[in-house]
Amino acid sequence: MCKNKFLLLSLIITGSIVTSCKKELDRFPIATIAPQTFFKTEKDLELFTNGFYGYIPSAQTIMEGDGQSDNQETVPRNRVVEGAHLIPSTDSRWSTNSSLSWGYLRNINYFLENYSKADAPDAAKNHHAGIARFFRAWFYYDMVARFGDVPWYSKTMSSEDTEQFNRPRDPRTLVMDSVLADLNFAVANLRTTTPLWTIHKYVALAFKARICLFEGTWRKYRQLADADKFLTQAKEAAKELIDANKYTLYTTGNPDVDYYNLFQMDAISTSEVILAREYRTDLNIMHSVTADINGGYGWAYTKSLINSYLMKDGSRFTDKPGYATMTYMQEFANRDPRLLQTSVNPFYKRFNPSNITGPKVSPNPRIGGANPTGYAQIKFYQDDPNKVIYGQSDNDAPIIRYAEALLIYAEARAELGELTQADLDLTVNKLRARAGMPALTMAVSLDPVLAAQYPNVSGPMKNIVLEIRRERRVELVSENLRYLDLMRWKVGALLAEVFKGAYFPGLGEYDLNLDGSPEYAIVTAQPTNPTLALLMLLLIQTYFCLMGIPAI
Amino acid sequence: MNNKLRGFVSYTFRNITGNNQDNYIPIFYQTADETRTIQDGRSGIGVGSNQTIQKVLNAYMEYEQTLAAKHYLKVMAGIGSERYHTESNSIFRNDLINTGTPTLQLALDPNSSFTSDGGEYALNSAYSRINYTYDNKYLLELNARMDATSRFPVNDRVGYFPSVSAGWRISEEGFFSGLKSVINDAKFRFSYGSLGNQDVSYYEYIASLRSEGKIGNIIGGTHPPAVYAPGLVSSSLTWEKQNSKNLGIDLALLKNRLSTSFDYYIRDIKDMLTVPQQLPAVLGTAPPLTNAADLRTKGWEMTLTWNDKFNVAGSPLSYNFRFVLSDNQTTITKFNNPNGLIKDWYVGKKVGEIWGMIGDGFFTSDEDVANHADQSELDGYYGFQAGDPKYVDLNGDGKINIGKQTLTDHGDLTIIGNNTPRYTFGFNTSVAWKGFDVSIFLQGVGKRDYWPGDRTGYFWGQYFAPWEQVYKHVIDNVWTPENPDAYFPRFAGWRVGDFGLDAWRDMGVVQTRYLQNGAYMRIKNLTLGYNLPAEIINKLGLKQVRLYLSGENIGEINKTKFKVLDPEALTSSSWGTGKAYPFQRTYSAGLNITF
């Protein structure tokens, strides 16, 4: 008996020790931040909003983004332009954890659920909420532009919220109204001066103008409701930005280099650029765009883009007799100076990466190869031998700049049928002046080439709408805007056209850089001892679509 | 009558501290034209320290009694407690003034980086055991333990884990005496028991804000740190239990020369701590780890040992061998997967299942492509032509596809194999005679399927990426109109591994043609030895002199195609399976002298 009692007693004692001390076992993280201890000060809010900036596109995305448009032909071919985009099983824009997708939205919504706990002045709290809502608006704008209708979420969900996360898409009208509400909050509450390249009131205004112009034109060209509401919002946002007198176009008064320099300087102009993604050698945050342009993977501008540049005197290249059969060696003469600062051309010379102490040379385009059309990009190219190396470029990526705000204002006014010569002088003609080009007037004649490209433009201001589109294409080329321009104008068919390259009349030898000796030959069979690079032209079929949502 | 009561207390205090320093030195190199010197990397110094404190207390009492010679009883009960704390800190600073004096203070970078980590856990336990033996024939053991851990929420902390095992030595029974000359010893064993698993991170149930250090953007002229929303945690999280039933028999036969044992077991894992079913992406974060699954494993294990010696040429030759063979298979018995997604676990799924298409060789011509079911949903970059893989239209709908990848709609997918190693075996034997000895150890897997994986460049060569090495097994086996029976299809880059995970495009389609037989056998060790006779070495004043030759991993039977992958090293990494440090063939010869 004695032993049974002992056994029972010991079981009771040990059992009670284990179970009664459950609380005593509490252990809390010692190296991470508990939510209860955060959101106390404005500094906490700032720490959290810092995490939103990862959404800002990289230099590659901006500077190489026109690969998915009719501005560029790429190697390998862009799947969307080719019409071969299939719904992928995973899409970085539609995934759980991607920094560009729903995980990003959840982070913003989590902040918006918690920021008001901070012990800070309302203005400070609202400023940070403004940053969060600005990025949420940007996120949803990207989602709507890519997928159309998407579900709108303004709260975080738990794994039990089955009904919420299995909800169908919301109509784009609902989503875009919410986007507009976010933008209005941001504009109303963001501070006007903040540290360099952070979000402030004017960034929000510029984005509001961009997003509302997108939505207004998308609806107008699809006969959807409330197109004018968004066009008006776009117009007003752009005008408020212009009237604030915070920004001016970058210029040193030298139209032959200003445009080029704006995009290749180490530190981009803060007078023109409203938001940029900064790159700096001393912080070891650099990109590879110069190396990409110089390197093996490649792309080049299409003939259709090159043709859209006017002559230096303001007349149209496409009005010149025989323009269609003008060769690479001829077509760059007396053109809009921005053309010579955007594409490789016979007059362009740069450091020879394989002999940097030697004279600058003409980089012959690798036609048919890395530069399929012949018109290799030089916008954003840093002509510095140290920056041609992969991962060594440090020019900042312009995310949105004043030039675009001017073009938004002009386009919105024109689409609303309200545009005046004064508006043109305030906007497009400022860009023309910086580029050394004559002014655009309301009386400009209708361009049949543009009219054919954009057949759905109508109304009394058709001529001027088309010219504003030309100006926009030229000024903002390679800034990752063209694809969505085509989408909102409902001219995706332009992607299905055969992309053309430089014109060559036939077999023979060609002196591309006009130095007196030929660099290229077009031949029918490979010579046994070729002395010149071989040339071929690519013809590519293309079309477009909205993106499908992956199954999960 | 004699009995004993004993008590034991042990307390362990462990304090482990460590310091480390890393120095970074940049490498300079010249461009091919020797016009520029480029610096790769930056100089820097990292200094770190870490400390771990572990306190373990164990106290138990034991009571032992033998009654009337035939009854033996032992009772034990105790408590234990463990407290664990670990932390580490490190500082890193770039741009040393002089790489010869790497010191934090003598570096220039104004942005030093700091990292800290740490965690704690606590565990309390109580346990008891009763052993009872009657007449050395009947054996019984009862175990009970209770554990409480800090890793689970306060109401889910305690787990109870009882177990019982019983043995019957039938060979000791009177009725067995007639058999005892043949079966020298026989014992039946049975056990039923429960074990707990708390293998989750220290704070799995607590939501913490995440900080990943500096952001990648430059804002305000610097790149500041940021804090991010916590992931989801489960409101209830508790012990995973493994309940095992085991039935075994041990036999010794033929004058104890042959001994064998056989076990059959069923292991049920209840409330497995695992990631639950996938949820829609719009949730924005991974679903939290929960007690999401039940699994059942059925298996068996067999051991055969033989020991004997006899005389050869007047000297004893002793030899033995041992053979072990085992097998098991696991089935999912509970998992919430309402849509029946085949990528996830579902009830009835066998762990290791490989879903894929049935390969039907290559297309022979464009007409063949046109006449075959439409494969365009599986297109990669090049469309389908002669020389491209062709698949069987299992559901006969005129299209080759993967459906919705669910149990009800899986298109032309079917289960084509299972990557669980089956029939794993080991065999060793040794023979000794007159100072000579030989031993050999073999090991292997009897049955296994293996899919190379779409990033396994070692296997796919240029089909994976044009920049892969040019492998002979690829180059020699490429389809051409002249070589229509080749193993690999029409030659092109980016045909596999370039479409993202689980993409089912082009050669990324899992299919029978490239499914590998992962069965193998390897000679892990072979040793030849000779001990010099005692009478010779004693004269030299030595105790033992041994000469030997030994080889490790000296040969194998590898059933994978072209034998480019090692079936024993199929570990996965982001660059596919098989990119593991290879097993080395090692040969050694030696001389051991004992004085």
Boltz contact constraints between the chains, C-beta under 6 A:
constraints:
  - contact:
      token1: [A, 10]
      token2: [B, 77]
      max_distance: 6.0
  - contact:
      token1: [A, 14]
      token2: [B, 79]
      max_distance: 6.0
  - contact:
      token1: [A, 14]
      token2: [B, 126]
      max_distance: 6.0
  - contact:
      token1: [A, 15]
      token2: [B, 126]
      max_distance: 6.0
  - contact:
      token1: [A, 17]
      token2: [B, 79]
      max_distance: 6.0
  - contact:
      token1: [A, 18]
      token2: [B, 124]
      max_distance: 6.0
  - contact:
      token1: [A, 18]
      token2: [B, 126]
      max_distance: 6.0
  - contact:
      token1: [A, 18]
      token2: [B, 146]
      max_distance: 6.0
  - contact:
      token1: [A, 18]
      token2: [B, 148]
      max_distance: 6.0
  - contact:
      token1: [A, 19]
      token2: [B, 158]
      max_distance: 6.0
  - contact:
      token1: [A, 22]
      token2: [B, 148]
      max_distance: 6.0
  - contact:
      token1: [A, 22]
      token2: [B, 154]
      max_distance: 6.0
  - contact:
      token1: [A, 22]
      token2: [B, 157]
      max_distance: 6.0
  - contact:
      token1: [A, 25]
      token2: [B, 122]
      max_distance: 6.0
  - contact:
      token1: [A, 25]
      token2: [B, 148]
      max_distance: 6.0
  - contact:
      token1: [A, 25]
      token2: [B, 150]
      max_distance: 6.0
  - contact:
      token1: [A, 27]
      token2: [B, 120]
      max_distance: 6.0
  - contact:
      token1: [A, 27]
      token2: [B, 121]
      max_distance: 6.0
  - contact:
      token1: [A, 27]
      token2: [B, 122]
      max_distance: 6.0
  - contact:
      token1: [A, 27]
      token2: [B, 150]
      max_distance: 6.0
  - contact:
      token1: [A, 29]
      token2: [B, 203]
      max_distance: 6.0
  - contact:
      token1: [A, 29]
      token2: [B, 208]
      max_distance: 6.0
  - contact:
      token1: [A, 30]
      token2: [B, 118]
      max_distance: 6.0
  - contact:
      token1: [A, 31]
      token2: [B, 116]
      max_distance: 6.0
  - contact:
      token1: [A, 31]
      token2: [B, 117]
      max_distance: 6.0
  - contact:
      token1: [A, 31]
      token2: [B, 118]
      max_distance: 6.0
  - contact:
      token1: [A, 32]
      token2: [B, 208]
      max_distance: 6.0
  - contact:
      token1: [A, 33]
      token2: [B, 209]
      max_distance: 6.0
  - contact:
      token1: [A, 38]
      token2: [B, 209]
      max_distance: 6.0
  - contact:
      token1: [A, 47]
      token2: [B, 227]
      max_distance: 6.0
  - contact:
      token1: [A, 48]
      token2: [B, 227]
      max_distance: 6.0
  - contact:
      token1: [A, 50]
      token2: [B, 215]
      max_distance: 6.0
  - contact:
      token1: [A, 50]
      token2: [B, 224]
      max_distance: 6.0
  - contact:
      token1: [A, 50]
      token2: [B, 226]
      max_distance: 6.0
  - contact:
      token1: [A, 51]
      token2: [B, 226]
      max_distance: 6.0
  - contact:
      token1: [A, 51]
      token2: [B, 228]
      max_distance: 6.0
  - contact:
      token1: [A, 53]
      token2: [B, 215]
      max_distance: 6.0
  - contact:
      token1: [A, 53]
      token2: [B, 217]
      max_distance: 6.0
  - contact:
      token1: [A, 53]
      token2: [B, 219]
      max_distance: 6.0
  - contact:
      token1: [A, 88]
      token2: [B, 500]
      max_distance: 6.0
  - contact:
      token1: [A, 89]
      token2: [B, 502]
      max_distance: 6.0
  - contact:
      token1: [A, 89]
      token2: [B, 503]
      max_distance: 6.0
  - contact:
      token1: [A, 90]
      token2: [B, 500]
      max_distance: 6.0
  - contact:
      token1: [A, 94]
      token2: [B, 281]
      max_distance: 6.0
  - contact:
      token1: [A, 95]
      token2: [B, 281]
      max_distance: 6.0
  - contact:
      token1: [A, 96]
      token2: [B, 281]
      max_distance: 6.0
  - contact:
      token1: [A, 102]
      token2: [B, 281]
      max_distance: 6.0
  - contact:
      token1: [A, 102]
      token2: [B, 282]
      max_distance: 6.0
  - contact:
      token1: [A, 102]
      token2: [B, 284]
      max_distance: 6.0
  - contact:
      token1: [A, 103]
      token2: [B, 284]
      max_distance: 6.0
  - contact:
      token1: [A, 103]
      token2: [B, 285]
      max_distance: 6.0
  - contact:
      token1: [A, 105]
      token2: [B, 284]
      max_distance: 6.0
  - contact:
      token1: [A, 106]
      token2: [B, 284]
      max_distance: 6.0
  - contact:
      token1: [A, 106]
      token2: [B, 285]
      max_distance: 6.0
  - contact:
      token1: [A, 107]
      token2: [B, 228]
      max_distance: 6.0
  - contact:
      token1: [A, 107]
      token2: [B, 229]
      max_distance: 6.0
  - contact:
      token1: [A, 110]
      token2: [B, 229]
      max_distance: 6.0
  - contact:
      token1: [A, 151]
      token2: [B, 282]
      max_distance: 6.0
  - contact:
      token1: [A, 157]
      token2: [B, 283]
      max_distance: 6.0
  - contact:
      token1: [A, 158]
      token2: [B, 232]
      max_distance: 6.0
  - contact:
      token1: [A, 159]
      token2: [B, 232]
      max_distance: 6.0
  - contact:
      token1: [A, 159]
      token2: [B, 287]
      max_distance: 6.0
  - contact:
      token1: [A, 165]
      token2: [B, 280]
      max_distance: 6.0
  - contact:
      token1: [A, 165]
      token2: [B, 282]
      max_distance: 6.0
  - contact:
      token1: [A, 165]
      token2: [B, 283]
      max_distance: 6.0
  - contact:
      token1: [A, 195]
      token2: [B, 220]
      max_distance: 6.0
  - contact:
      token1: [A, 196]
      token2: [B, 220]
      max_distance: 6.0
  - contact:
      token1: [A, 196]
      token2: [B, 221]
      max_distance: 6.0
  - contact:
      token1: [A, 197]
      token2: [B, 219]
      max_distance: 6.0
  - contact:
      token1: [A, 198]
      token2: [B, 219]
      max_distance: 6.0
  - contact:
      token1: [A, 198]
      token2: [B, 220]
      max_distance: 6.0
  - contact:
      token1: [A, 278]
      token2: [B, 218]
      max_distance: 6.0
  - contact:
      token1: [A, 280]
      token2: [B, 218]
      max_distance: 6.0
  - contact:
      token1: [A, 285]
      token2: [B, 218]
      max_distance: 6.0
  - contact:
      token1: [A, 354]
      token2: [B, 33]
      max_distance: 6.0
  - contact:
      token1: [A, 356]
      token2: [B, 35]
      max_distance: 6.0
  - contact:
      token1: [A, 357]
      token2: [B, 35]
      max_distance: 6.0
  - contact:
      token1: [A, 552]
      token2: [B, 278]
      max_distance: 6.0
